[in-house]
Amino acid sequence: MIKTLIFDTRKKTRFRNDSLSCFEKTDIRELKIYGADGAFRPLEADFIRPLHSLESIVVDSFKMLTSYVFSRLLYPLQNRSLDKFYITHTYFDRIERLSGEALEYLPTICIKHLNIHNCQIQDIDFNRLRDSKLWSCLETFKVQENYFSMLGYFFIFTLGLPKISHIDACCQLVRQGTSDDSFDPLLRSSSEVKTQKRLGMLEIFLPNNTKYVSFSDNDLSSNDLGADIFIHGNLEIIQLKNLRLGTCEGRIKGLQKLKVLEIRQWNCQTMNPEFITHLTSITNLSITKSNIGHNAKTFQLIFNLTYLTYLDFSENSFDELHPYFFQSQIQSLTNISFAENSFKAIPKALFVLKNLQFLDFRFNLISRLTSDEITFIDGLNDLKISLGGNALRCSCETLPFLHWVQENSHKIKDYDNLTCLYNNVPYIKISAVIGILHKLEISCISHIWLGISISALICLLLLVFLGFLLYKFQPDVRYVIARFRRTLRKLYQKESGLPLLENMRYHAFVSYGNVNYTWACFDLWDTLTKDGFRLILRDRNFDLGEHESTVILDAIDCSRRVIFVLTHDFLENEWNEYHIQIARLHAFRNETTNFIIVILIDDIPPHEIPKSLQRIWIRVKCLRWPKDGNRRSILSFWDELRNELTMD
């Protein structure tokens, strides 16, 4: 049985009163008239009358339709009821306001769903429609893609309709030279809809039947949403996409039955963090491409929304989330989208959610999932995630992530389209890399062992080099260590109140070999001490139990001169070489001359003299012990030594 009639008017079809008479006894419920370039030829007034069961009329894609033809089209429908009347892409002979002849019969028809789409209409004579049959029947009113510049009046009119449930005035175009007064009428008193403005808050009373409102894609820049708005009614869905606003620092209150709020591409520089916190019944919230990610207080935006199950914050420049972002939705949230933001990792704020089922992180800056993120995803059995468009990497560093992908590909919703950077080649499908994962592991193990080998070799070379430095500069190292020990001991002596050794000055520290023990401890000691010279010798002054390097450093520090009794036996003792090194370093450290006195007992060739002494021989005072035993020579030696010890 035929239910729908479709006419193509591109051939300028002629419609007479008897054109549809053959359908008079049929059950035709829908009439569609399509066209492109032409208009109706003369249309007789009772053209549609034979279609007694007609419920729907669609007039689409006419380039031009005169008000007269439009009126003729509606004439036979007077006092009848239609479920829907759609007139789209149809221009009314350049008129901008539906009134007069164009509205002669429309108010007499009971239409439930009226759609005037892309018809270049700037205004409608709402006074002609008030209290009409259309007024009492209209449930859905859509005027998308027209030129309504006074959306406030349209809004007021629609809110006065007793049965209105759906209002859609999205995508109003702006004509050059026109101004947009927008919702200013709402700020004035009106007989059609109750509005109040008190204590800085605007109150709007919606009809109880109104469930859906859309004002997307409109320029409301002349309006100020800086004040709080309290909306009474049973509204369930609001679409406010692509709005150009003045400010949005106010708050929306009321709407205790609102379930869905969609906001997209708002140009507010600052959105009040409590903008929607009073809309506690919301289950689906979408705020996209509105630059809210830069606001540190954005986490307050969904505070108190405990029934929220779906959240879309795509394209908002988020790069991190406050730790308590989802504290009010721990049990409720099931679907979240943070697509096209700047996250480098899945925020830990999400880890508190218990019933999450879908997570959308497409087109962020994620290179892999960390172990904590994998643990979170694995902890929710029903959770699926989308990761497409991220800068994922397939490399040795991301092997744990790739293993997880291999075992849990069913948890990645867009797994088949997932790509990564592999061997510096972008956009390689992860599924292809998973297919050769074993080869990648072998390659990584080879790289690991190569890295270990290189690291071990570098460490070995460093140890060898360090050993060489320690060997070459062993005296210097010992000197530094000994001086450090001495510093620690000085601190201990100072705290304990013990006498400090540096306050007890000596004329000379005498270093000698074991063979010269008698000569040093008796002949040298007796000769000089009876003349008042204070000497320090290891066999007379050193305390037992002290570390020799520290004691030697103390002795040299507390002495004005250092005397080395040079014999073959002296040169064979390693510690005596250390004495020479310490004395040399001390002389350079204090920039002193004639600090070192060398007494040659044996005949030692120059090449056997320690190199540390040869380097500073110009600063060394050398005395030779007379071997002939001549008394005069011996006395001359002691006089010369006394002179050196008394010299400043």
NORPENOR-V366698 format. One record per pair of residues at least 12 apart in sequence whose C-alpha atoms are under 6 Angstrom apart, sorted by the first residue. I is the first residue (numbers start at 1). GAP is how many residues later the second one is. Records with the same first field share a line. If there is no record, write none. Layout:
I: GAP + GAP
//
This chain:
3: 25 + 26
4: 24 + 26 + 27
5: 26
6: 26 + 27
7: 26
8: 26 + 27
9: 26
10: 25 + 26
12: 28 + 29
14: 27
15: 28
16: 28 + 31
17: 27 + 29 + 30
21: 29
24: 26 + 27
27: 26
28: 25 + 26
29: 24 + 25 + 26
30: 24 + 25 + 26 + 27
31: 26
32: 25 + 26
33: 26
34: 26 + 27
35: 26 + 27
36: 25 + 26 + 27
37: 26
39: 25
45: 27
46: 30
49: 27
55: 27 + 28
56: 26 + 27 + 28 + 29
57: 28
58: 28 + 29
59: 28
60: 27 + 28 + 29
61: 28 + 29
62: 28
63: 27 + 28
64: 27 + 29
65: 26 + 27
66: 26 + 27
67: 35
71: 31
78: 30 + 31
79: 29 + 30
80: 29
81: 28 + 29 + 30
82: 29
83: 28 + 29
84: 28 + 29 + 30
85: 29
86: 29
87: 29
88: 28 + 29 + 30
89: 29 + 30
90: 29
91: 28
96: 25 + 26
97: 24 + 25 + 26 + 27
98: 26
99: 26
107: 22 + 25 + 26 + 27
108: 25
109: 25
110: 23 + 24 + 27
111: 23 + 26 + 27
112: 25 + 26 + 27
113: 26 + 27
114: 27
115: 26 + 27
116: 27
117: 26 + 27
118: 27 + 28
119: 27
120: 26 + 27
121: 25 + 26
122: 25 + 26
123: 25
135: 26
138: 26
139: 24 + 25 + 26
140: 24 + 25 + 26
141: 26
142: 26 + 27
143: 26
144: 25 + 26 + 27
145: 26 + 27
146: 26 + 27
147: 25 + 26
149: 31
150: 31 + 32
151: 31 + 32
152: 30 + 31 + 33
156: 37
160: 32 + 33
163: 46
164: 46
165: 44 + 45 + 46
166: 46 + 47
167: 46
168: 45 + 46
169: 46
170: 45 + 46 + 47
171: 46 + 47
172: 46
182: 38
200: 27
201: 26 + 27 + 28
202: 27
203: 26 + 27 + 28
204: 27
205: 27
206: 26 + 27
208: 25 + 26
210: 25
211: 24 + 25
212: 25 + 26
213: 25
214: 24 + 25
215: 25
216: 24 + 25 + 26
217: 24 + 25 + 26
218: 25
219: 24 + 25
220: 24 + 25
221: 23 + 24 + 25
222: 24
223: 23
224: 22 + 23
225: 22 + 23 + 25
226: 21 + 22 + 23 + 24
227: 23
228: 22 + 23 + 24
229: 23
230: 22 + 23 + 24
231: 23 + 24
232: 22 + 23
234: 23
235: 23
236: 21 + 22 + 23
237: 23 + 24
238: 23
239: 23
240: 22 + 23
241: 22 + 23
242: 22 + 23 + 24
243: 23
244: 23
247: 21
248: 23
249: 22 + 23
251: 24
252: 23 + 24
253: 25
256: 25
257: 24
258: 23 + 24
259: 23 + 24
260: 22 + 24
261: 24
262: 24
263: 23 + 24
264: 23 + 24 + 25
265: 24 + 25
266: 24
273: 24 + 25 + 27 + 28
274: 27
277: 24 + 25 + 26
280: 25
282: 26
283: 24 + 25 + 26
284: 26
285: 26
286: 25 + 26
287: 26
288: 25 + 26 + 27
289: 26 + 27
290: 26
291: 25 + 26
292: 24
293: 23 + 24 + 25
299: 26
303: 25
304: 24
306: 22 + 23
307: 25
308: 24 + 25
309: 23 + 24 + 25
310: 25 + 26
311: 25
312: 24 + 25
313: 24 + 25
314: 24 + 25 + 26
315: 25 + 26
317: 24 + 25
318: 23 + 24
319: 23 + 24
323: 26
330: 23 + 24
331: 23 + 24
333: 23
334: 21 + 22 + 23
335: 22 + 23
336: 23
337: 22 + 23
338: 22 + 23
339: 21 + 22 + 23 + 24
340: 23 + 24
341: 23
342: 22 + 23
343: 21 + 22
344: 21 + 22
345: 21
356: 27
357: 25 + 26
358: 25 + 26 + 27
359: 26
360: 25 + 26
361: 25 + 26
362: 24 + 25 + 26 + 27
363: 26 + 27
364: 26
365: 25 + 26
366: 24 + 25
367: 24 + 25 + 26
368: 24
369: 32
384: 27 + 28
385: 27 + 28
386: 26 + 27 + 28
388: 30
392: 28
393: 27 + 28
394: 26 + 27 + 28
396: 48
418: 12
475: 106
482: 67 + 68
502: 56
505: 53
506: 28 + 29 + 52 + 53
507: 27 + 28 + 52 + 53
508: 27 + 51 + 52 + 53 + 54
509: 26 + 27 + 50 + 53
510: 27 + 53
511: 53
512: 53
513: 56 + 57
561: 34 + 35
562: 34
563: 34 + 35
564: 34
565: 34
566: 33 + 34
567: 34 + 35
593: 26
594: 25 + 26 + 27
596: 24
597: 23 + 24 + 25
598: 24
599: 24 + 25
600: 24
601: 24
//
